[in-house]
């Protein structure tokens, strides 16, 4: 569970609810189920009209995933650099067979991109060929992720629009009844404006924040995979462990950089450090 996402979501709604309760003796006036139906129903209908069904469902699933802890949020760049350096020692000592032994089922479950890249190295592709293959993979994955986050962003834009639509419907009904019951104008106007309130709340506390979080997570994954891509290319080119360390340390902050002399543990894949 992503505690930050959950806390922000609950906190945002609590602020709105607290403000309503503190400002009126009749908080039930802010509850109107037909208005909710117009905003939510219209937003979801527009989603499925705008995108293919698979993308629409993926967008809805992504909303739920945003509340889960993202595995890349706990990944240490130092550990990833250390793994590539250790693989370089294994290649020096045991050749491609040693690296192939490192690509376990557990690794394929944990990080399919890294595992498939290691398979390319074991197969014997050149560094340039591996870079091209994995770059195409990253670009395709980025495009798939962008379509889903765009769908969420569109929901964030549609929700206030349907809120305004509900307001216009309420105003038409109110004006139609003005002659018969002028005293009802005030309450009717309040109900008409509630749909706009619902639309803004859904857009600004749900759809747009979740789309932003999903986009940030996609960027984090792409950054990690680019680090791994560079390391795999260097492995294919048979660069020395120390050269690989210095090259891919550029992806990490000073605090997260991996140093062979400090962090390498004898017996973790090689008997020497050169």
LUMZA-302547 format. One record per residue (C-alpha): residue in one letter; chain; x, y, z. Coordinates in pm, whole numbers, plus 50000, padded with zeros to 5 digits. Layout:
<nodes>
(node 'A','A',(X,Y,Z)) ...
</nodes>
This chain:
<nodes>
(node 'X','A',(50000,50000,50000)) (node 'X','A',(50129,50347,49907)) (node 'X','A',(50078,50532,50235)) (node 'X','A',(50153,50872,50083)) (node 'X','A',(49889,50832,49814)) (node 'X','A',(49630,50701,50058)) (node 'X','A',(49704,50969,50317)) (node 'X','A',(49684,51245,50057)) (node 'X','A',(49358,51112,49916)) (node 'X','A',(49192,51075,50256)) (node 'X','A',(49336,51406,50379)) (node 'X','A',(49207,51595,50075)) (node 'X','A',(48853,51466,50117)) (node 'X','A',(48863,51528,50493)) (node 'X','A',(48958,51891,50431)) (node 'X','A',(48660,51936,50198)) (node 'X','A',(48419,51758,50433)) (node 'X','A',(48547,51951,50737)) (node 'X','A',(48503,52280,50554)) (node 'X','A',(48145,52188,50461)) (node 'X','A',(48051,52075,50811)) (node 'X','A',(48207,52385,50968)) (node 'X','A',(48030,52621,50726)) (node 'X','A',(47670,52500,50736)) (node 'X','A',(47411,52348,50964)) (node 'X','A',(47282,52135,50677)) (node 'X','A',(47573,51935,50527)) (node 'X','A',(47321,51699,50366)) (node 'X','A',(47255,51975,50113)) (node 'X','A',(47589,51880,49955)) (node 'X','A',(47474,51525,49887)) (node 'X','A',(47285,51479,49562)) (node 'X','A',(47291,51138,49393)) (node 'X','A',(47160,51249,49051)) (node 'X','A',(47443,51502,49036)) (node 'X','A',(47694,51230,49124)) (node 'X','A',(47551,51012,48849)) (node 'X','A',(47584,51287,48589)) (node 'X','A',(47949,51362,48675)) (node 'X','A',(48076,51006,48727)) (node 'X','A',(47862,50845,48459)) (node 'X','A',(47940,51111,48200)) (node 'X','A',(48315,51098,48272)) (node 'X','A',(48334,50719,48238)) (node 'X','A',(48116,50724,47926)) (node 'X','A',(48347,50979,47763)) (node 'X','A',(48645,50762,47854)) (node 'X','A',(48511,50457,47672)) (node 'X','A',(48403,50668,47375)) (node 'X','A',(48746,50827,47343)) (node 'X','A',(48968,50520,47386)) (node 'X','A',(48969,50154,47296)) (node 'X','A',(48812,49930,47557)) (node 'X','A',(49145,49778,47661)) (node 'X','A',(49301,50119,47727)) (node 'X','A',(48991,50236,47914)) (node 'X','A',(48999,49935,48147)) (node 'X','A',(49375,49974,48195)) (node 'X','A',(49317,50335,48298)) (node 'X','A',(49066,50224,48560)) (node 'X','A',(49305,49955,48683)) (node 'X','A',(49582,50213,48702)) (node 'X','A',(49373,50416,48946)) (node 'X','A',(49375,50120,49183)) (node 'X','A',(49746,50049,49129)) (node 'X','A',(49831,50407,49227)) (node 'X','A',(49729,50324,49584)) (node 'X','A',(49971,50030,49594)) (node 'X','A',(50337,50059,49679)) (node 'X','A',(50543,50089,49363)) (node 'X','A',(50828,49837,49356)) (node 'X','A',(51062,50078,49177)) (node 'X','A',(51018,50324,49465)) (node 'X','A',(51224,50090,49686)) (node 'X','A',(51488,50000,49426)) (node 'X','A',(51838,50112,49520)) (node 'X','A',(52040,50243,49223)) (node 'X','A',(52351,50147,49417)) (node 'X','A',(52233,49785,49433)) (node 'X','A',(52149,49784,49061)) (node 'X','A',(52493,49920,48971)) (node 'X','A',(52650,49665,49206)) (node 'X','A',(52463,49383,49035)) (node 'X','A',(52591,49487,48689)) (node 'X','A',(52947,49516,48826)) (node 'X','A',(52919,49171,48984)) (node 'X','A',(52798,49030,48653)) (node 'X','A',(53106,49182,48488)) (node 'X','A',(53327,48986,48728)) (node 'X','A',(53128,48671,48657)) (node 'X','A',(53177,48720,48284)) (node 'X','A',(53551,48760,48339)) (node 'X','A',(53575,48445,48546)) (node 'X','A',(53309,48209,48406)) (node 'X','A',(53216,48353,48068)) (node 'X','A',(52864,48363,47923)) (node 'X','A',(52762,48044,48103)) (node 'X','A',(52823,48214,48436)) (node 'X','A',(52600,48506,48339)) (node 'X','A',(52332,48269,48211)) (node 'X','A',(52321,48108,48554)) (node 'X','A',(52241,48449,48704)) (node 'X','A',(51920,48483,48500)) (node 'X','A',(51697,48289,48735)) (node 'X','A',(51319,48254,48738)) (node 'X','A',(51314,48484,49039)) (node 'X','A',(51492,48756,48839)) (node 'X','A',(51247,48714,48549)) (node 'X','A',(50960,48769,48792)) (node 'X','A',(51130,49063,48962)) (node 'X','A',(51261,49248,48655)) (node 'X','A',(51172,49106,48314)) (node 'X','A',(51352,49389,48131)) (node 'X','A',(51686,49318,48298)) (node 'X','A',(51644,48942,48251)) (node 'X','A',(51563,48974,47881)) (node 'X','A',(51859,49208,47836)) (node 'X','A',(52091,48958,48005)) (node 'X','A',(51956,48690,47769)) (node 'X','A',(52064,48908,47476)) (node 'X','A',(52414,48933,47619)) (node 'X','A',(52429,48556,47668)) (node 'X','A',(52307,48502,47312)) (node 'X','A',(52608,48693,47184)) (node 'X','A',(52461,49012,47040)) (node 'X','A',(52694,49310,47011)) (node 'X','A',(52656,49613,47234)) (node 'X','A',(52510,49820,46949)) (node 'X','A',(52255,49550,46866)) (node 'X','A',(52150,49521,47230)) (node 'X','A',(52116,49898,47259)) (node 'X','A',(51887,49907,46954)) (node 'X','A',(51669,49618,47070)) (node 'X','A',(51628,49743,47426)) (node 'X','A',(51577,50104,47318)) (node 'X','A',(51290,49991,47095)) (node 'X','A',(51152,49798,47391)) (node 'X','A',(51169,50104,47616)) (node 'X','A',(51007,50331,47358)) (node 'X','A',(50720,50088,47304)) (node 'X','A',(50668,50049,47679)) (node 'X','A',(50674,50426,47725)) (node 'X','A',(50412,50471,47454)) (node 'X','A',(50182,50211,47611)) (node 'X','A',(50215,50379,47950)) (node 'X','A',(50157,50725,47800)) (node 'X','A',(49826,50620,47643)) (node 'X','A',(49692,50500,47977)) (node 'X','A',(49804,50807,48171)) (node 'X','A',(49659,51029,47896)) (node 'X','A',(49326,50853,47947)) (node 'X','A',(49336,50940,48317)) (node 'X','A',(49426,51301,48240)) (node 'X','A',(49131,51320,48002)) (node 'X','A',(48901,51203,48281)) (node 'X','A',(49040,51487,48490)) (node 'X','A',(48941,51731,48215)) (node 'X','A',(48599,51575,48151)) (node 'X','A',(48479,51563,48512)) (node 'X','A',(48446,51944,48556)) (node 'X','A',(48285,51966,48212)) (node 'X','A',(48015,51719,48310)) (node 'X','A',(47980,51905,48638)) (node 'X','A',(47900,52216,48437)) (node 'X','A',(47659,52014,48225)) (node 'X','A',(47475,51907,48539)) (node 'X','A',(47465,52270,48652)) (node 'X','A',(47307,52375,48322)) (node 'X','A',(47047,52099,48351)) (node 'X','A',(46965,52219,48702)) (node 'X','A',(46936,52579,48585)) (node 'X','A',(46699,52485,48305)) (node 'X','A',(46477,52298,48550)) (node 'X','A',(46495,52587,48798)) (node 'X','A',(46399,52849,48540)) (node 'X','A',(46114,52631,48418)) (node 'X','A',(45967,52623,48768)) (node 'X','A',(46035,52990,48849)) (node 'X','A',(45685,53111,48774)) (node 'X','A',(45508,52848,48982)) (node 'X','A',(45738,52858,49286)) (node 'X','A',(45974,53159,49313)) (node 'X','A',(46073,53060,49667)) (node 'X','A',(46241,52748,49535)) (node 'X','A',(46494,52943,49328)) (node 'X','A',(46760,52954,49602)) (node 'X','A',(46756,52582,49692)) (node 'X','A',(46731,52485,49326)) (node 'X','A',(47033,52700,49240)) (node 'X','A',(47233,52535,49519)) (node 'X','A',(47152,52188,49388)) (node 'X','A',(47241,52294,49034)) (node 'X','A',(47588,52407,49144)) (node 'X','A',(47664,52083,49330)) (node 'X','A',(47748,51898,49007)) (node 'X','A',(48025,52151,48934)) (node 'X','A',(48158,52093,49286)) (node 'X','A',(48160,51716,49231)) (node 'X','A',(48338,51755,48899)) (node 'X','A',(48615,51970,49046)) (node 'X','A',(48665,51737,49343)) (node 'X','A',(48693,51427,49123)) (node 'X','A',(48929,51601,48882)) (node 'X','A',(49160,51763,49137)) (node 'X','A',(49162,51501,49412)) (node 'X','A',(49140,51182,49207)) (node 'X','A',(49192,51172,48830)) (node 'X','A',(49464,51434,48775)) (node 'X','A',(49674,51348,49085)) (node 'X','A',(49662,50976,49001)) (node 'X','A',(49758,51046,48639)) (node 'X','A',(50049,51259,48761)) (node 'X','A',(50165,50985,48998)) (node 'X','A',(50139,50720,48724)) (node 'X','A',(50340,50938,48488)) (node 'X','A',(50609,50996,48753)) (node 'X','A',(50630,50623,48817)) (node 'X','A',(50667,50554,48445)) (node 'X','A',(50954,50804,48437)) (node 'X','A',(51121,50632,48733)) (node 'X','A',(51096,50293,48562)) (node 'X','A',(51235,50435,48237)) (node 'X','A',(51529,50590,48426)) (node 'X','A',(51611,50260,48596)) (node 'X','A',(51585,50067,48270)) (node 'X','A',(51815,50313,48094)) (node 'X','A',(52075,50253,48364)) (node 'X','A',(52037,49877,48316)) (node 'X','A',(52051,49914,47937)) (node 'X','A',(52382,50097,47956)) (node 'X','A',(52523,49833,48188)) (node 'X','A',(52411,49547,47963)) (node 'X','A',(52569,49713,47658)) (node 'X','A',(52898,49744,47848)) (node 'X','A',(52878,49378,47951)) (node 'X','A',(52830,49278,47588)) (node 'X','A',(53136,49485,47496)) (node 'X','A',(53334,49306,47769)) (node 'X','A',(53430,49626,47947)) (node 'X','A',(53613,49588,48277)) (node 'X','A',(53415,49597,48603)) (node 'X','A',(53583,49918,48709)) (node 'X','A',(53504,50089,48378)) (node 'X','A',(53140,49977,48408)) (node 'X','A',(53128,50113,48763)) (node 'X','A',(53255,50453,48655)) (node 'X','A',(53029,50470,48349)) (node 'X','A',(52694,50383,48506)) (node 'X','A',(52764,50560,48836)) (node 'X','A',(52679,50874,48638)) (node 'X','A',(52312,50774,48668)) (node 'X','A',(52320,50791,49049)) (node 'X','A',(52367,51070,49298)) (node 'X','A',(52696,51084,49486)) (node 'X','A',(52535,50916,49787)) (node 'X','A',(52402,50623,49579)) (node 'X','A',(52712,50552,49373)) (node 'X','A',(52867,50207,49393)) (node 'X','A',(53241,50184,49460)) (node 'X','A',(53418,49853,49410)) (node 'X','A',(53687,49927,49669)) (node 'X','A',(53425,50004,49930)) (node 'X','A',(53120,49795,49841)) (node 'X','A',(53243,49487,49657)) (node 'X','A',(53231,49170,49867)) (node 'X','A',(53473,48888,49782)) (node 'X','A',(53286,48570,49698)) (node 'X','A',(52989,48758,49551)) (node 'X','A',(53084,48665,49195)) (node 'X','A',(53460,48698,49154)) (node 'X','A',(53783,48637,49337)) (node 'X','A',(53957,48955,49223)) (node 'X','A',(53865,49315,49165)) (node 'X','A',(54036,49406,48841)) 
</nodes>
